[in-house]
Amino acid sequence: MIEQLLLTKRFFQEGEKLSLENSSYSAGLAISLFQDSIESVIWLATKELGLDVKENESFTQLLSKVHQELENKSIKIPLKAKIQELNKARVSFKHYGILPDISEANKFRGYAESYLRTIFELYFQKDFDDISMSDLIESDEIRLLIKQAEKDLSSKDYKSCVSGIARAKAILFYKIKLLIPEVDKNLVNVATLFDRQISSQVREVFRYISKYMEMLRENSIINLCGVSAKDYNYFQNILPYAVVLGDGNCQVNHKFNNNYTEQDAKFLLKFITELALKIQNIT
């Protein structure tokens, strides 16, 4: 069910982006995507309610069936007429090539959003704002960290948001060590085998080698996942350093950056969510 709700929300979000453009073509495409989002959630409700559907059933017939069944369950969604108006606008654009007025996109965005928020809450018992790609992450530990980061972003607590993302990344790369082993922490201790006069210099050499090998390990992981090296480098440059300690706790160091922007937090959150799902698919 979560996957279908995510698809519904994605249709809406893509339509929302287009609705902000000053173009009749963009407005028409936005209206089509808003209707797609409603149709997606109606089909999900149809399956969840176990309704019988004919092969040639129209959208409006399906909409009426779902609303009738919901009313039988004492769930009333008072937006049916607005969605029918949205569907007519979509048919005019998609089938007859009639370009809508630019202002129409904003109107139907409001209709679609109100409808989705209402049916998500009243029937699916989900908060529209809480549904995100992070819901697909299987690891409870990683998912909870990212969900909390999403909440911190919403409350504009960017430092806490970024801290949670740094922890999620450190734990994510720690968990994958069975597939791609971590660099042995004892490597730098090789310096103790050398004469005391040069052991400190040798230790620095092996510390450098250790860091370089860890960088190669991370590059191997992102290459395996098919992640853009450019995006990953940007991700790393913003993200504070975090490490998983021996007791399982995670320590975050904001030494070089303390002033994170909303743009930073949004980029990091989107990147870590996609990275977690990609790593999940290869492990």
N, C-alpha and C positions, 0 to 999 in steps of 0.2 A: 504493500500500500504506500509506503514512504516514497518508493521510486516514482510512482504515478503522481503523488502530490508534488514531488520535486519537479517533475516534467511540467505539471500545471503551472507552478510558480515560475519556471524558466520561460514558458511561453509569455506569461504576463510581463516579466522583466524585460524580455527582448522587445515586446510591444511598447513598453514604457519608454525605452531608449528612443525608439523611432518617433514616438508621440512628441518628443521634445524638439524634433527637427522642423524647420519652417518650410515644409513641402507637402503638397497635396498627395504626392505618391507615397511619402513616408507615413502620412496620416492614414492612407488606405491600407498600407502594410501593417501599421500598428493596430488598426481595427480588426484586420484578419487574425492577427496573433492574439488579440484580446478574446475574440470569439473562440479561437483554438484552445485557449486556456479554460474557458467555460465548458466547451465540449469535452475536454479531457477529464475535468472533474465530474461532469455529468455521467460519462461512461464509467468512471470509477464507482460512483454512487449506484449506478445501475447494477454493476456486478456485485457490489457489497450488499445491496438490497435483494438480490436474486430475482430481478424482474425478467419477465419473458419479453424478448425483443424480436420483432420481425426483421428479415433481411433488408427490406426497403424502408425501414422506419426513418422518418425525417428527424432532424435535430429538434424541431419544435414539438413533435409528438413525444420524443424521448424526454424532453424538458418537462412536459406536462405530466408524464407518467411518474417521473422522479418526484416532482412537487406534490403530486397526489399521495404517493406512498409516504413521503416525509410528513405530510399533514396527518395521515393516519397514525403516525407515531408521535403526534403532537409537536412536530418540528415545523414551524412556519418560517419561510424565507420570502419576505415581501418585496422581491426584486424581479419577479418573473417578467413583467411587462417591459422593464428596462433591458433585460437580456434579449427579449424578442426584438426590440428595437435595434439592439447591437447586431443581431443576426441579419436583419434586413439591410443594415448598412454594409455588412460584409458581403452579402449576396450582390448588392448593387455594384460594389467595387470589383469583386472577384469575377463575377459572371457577366456583368454588363459594362464593365470598364468605366463606370461613373465615378469620377474623382470626388472625394468628400471635401468639404471645407476644412481648412487646417484646424479650426477650433473644435471640430467634431472629435478629433483624436483625444483631446483633453476630457471632453464630456464622457466618452466611452471608457476612457481609462478609469474614471471615477466609478462608473457603473460596474465594470469588471472587478475592480479592487473591492468594492463594497460587497459584491456577491461572493467573491472568493473568501474574504475574511469571515463572512457570515456562515457559509456552508462548512468551512474548515472548523469553525468553533462549535457550531450547533450539532452538526452530524458527525464529523470525523474527530471532534474533540481535540483539535490541534490548533495551536496559535500560528497564524500565517507567517508572522515574523520569525518564529523559531524554526521553521522548516528550512533546512539548508543541506548542502552536499555533505556536511560533516555527519549527518545522520546515517550515512552509508559506511562510516568507518567502523570496523568490527571490534577493534581494541577498545575496551571500556576506558582505559587510562588515557589514551590519546584522544578519543572522542570527547571525554569530559573536559579535558584541558582546552580543546578547540572550542567547544560549546561555551565554556566560561569566557574565553577570549572574545567570542562573538558578543556576549553580554557586556563585557568591558568596553568593547568598541561602541556599542549602542549608548552606553552611559558616558562616552567620551573620556574614559580612563585609559588613555593610550599606552602609558607605561605598563600598567598591569596587563593590558591586552598583549603587548609585545613580549612581556616576561613569560606569559603562558605559552605563546608561540615558540619562544626559545626553549622552554622546557619540553614541549611536544616534539620539537626537532631533535633535541638531544636524546630523548627516550626512544624516538623512532629509529634513529641510527644505532642506538645501543641494542635495540631488539633485533636488528637485522644482522647482528654479529655472527650468527650461526651460518648465514649464507655468505657473508663477506666479513671475515674475522677482523676485529680491531687490532691496531698496532699494540704489541705487548708493552705494557707500562714499564716492565723491567729492562727495556732496551737501554735506557739512560744509565742504568746501574752497571753497565759494562765498564764504565769509567773507574770503578773501584778496583779493577784488575790492573790498572796502570799505577805507575809510581805517583806518590802523593804530590810531587811537584807539578805534574802535568795533568793530574786527574780532573781538576776543575775545568781546564780547557777541553779535555776529552769529553767531559760530561756535556758541555755546551754543543760540541759537534754532534753527539748522539741525540741531544734534545732537538737540534735542528733537523736531523735525519728523521726522527720520530714524527715531528710536525709535518714534514714533507710527505712522509708515507701516509699519514692520516688524511692529508689533502688528496692524495692519489686514491685512497679508499673512498672518500666522499665522491670524487669525480667518477669512480667506477659505478657507484650506486646511482648517480643521476643519469649516467649514460645508459645503464641497464633499464632505467625507468623511461628513457626517452625525453628527459627534461632538458629544456634550453639552457646551455651553459651560461649564456648571457643573463638570463633571468635568475639563475641560481647564484651567480656572482653578485648581482644586485641584492638578492635576498640575503646573502651572507654579509654584505657590506653594511646593511642596515641592522641586522639582527645582533643582539648582544650575545656574548659568549656564554654558553651553558654547558655544564658537564654533569654526568650521572656519577655520583659518589659510590664508594664501596658499600654503603648501607642502603643503597637504592634511592636515596634522596637526590634531588637535582639542585645545583647551585647556579645562579644567574649573575653575571657580572656586567653592569651598565657603565663600566669605567669610561668608555670612549664616546658614549652617546646617552643623553638623558632626555632630550627634547624630541619626542616622536610626534609626527603629524598624523592627521586623520588619513592622509594619502598613504603614508608609510604603513600604518596599521592595516588598512584595507588590502594593500598589495601583499603584505606578509601573511595575512589571514587566508586570502585566496590561494596563495602559493602553497602554504603548509597543508591546506585541505586537499588540494590536488595531488601534492606529493605523497601524502599519507595514503590516498586511494591507489596511486600508482604502485607504491611499495607493497601495499596489500595484495595487489594483483600478481606480484612476482614471488611472493613468499608462501 
